[in-house]
């Protein structure tokens, strides 16, 4: 089934099951608004450097969970595509990625340290609810040493910046290849 509206990238959904679904065409991709990487390369590279610096002293699994959770909250499909693919390529389980949006009911999928990072991610990402609560910060501080905590806060801040750039630019999800951007 190849039509103009059917994705042909590796991100294409699995083959539809029913005969009716086999004849239905996928909706077309939206058009990106702007390419920040091309038009503001110094900004893009600076954010990429900040991202790399934040990752230096952070467990890569926690780093990807944080990026996925913030991207879910911010409705950033481009970053969700990227970070779920990166997490899967690192060996993360589909179950843990799928359950991340409902982590409060799925705590048994995660370690106490991962839950502390996820809670801190939500508190920093959703600032409209107020400041980061002291109890959320204190819980994270019991699981992360000061150096790790500083890098975790940096990683959460950076993914929120990436999410905002991607959503504003309307970056198109579905074409990312794991590890291709750094």
Secondary structure, DSSP 8 states (H G I E B T S, - for coil): ---TTS--STT-----SSHHHHH---------S--HHHHSHHHHHHHHHHHHHHHTTS-HHHHHHHHHHHHHHTT-HHHHHHHHHHHHHTT--HHHHHHGGGGGG-GGGS-HHHHHHHHHHHHHH-GGG-S--HHHHHHHHHHS-HHHHHHHHHHHHHHHHHHHHHHHHT---S---TTTT-
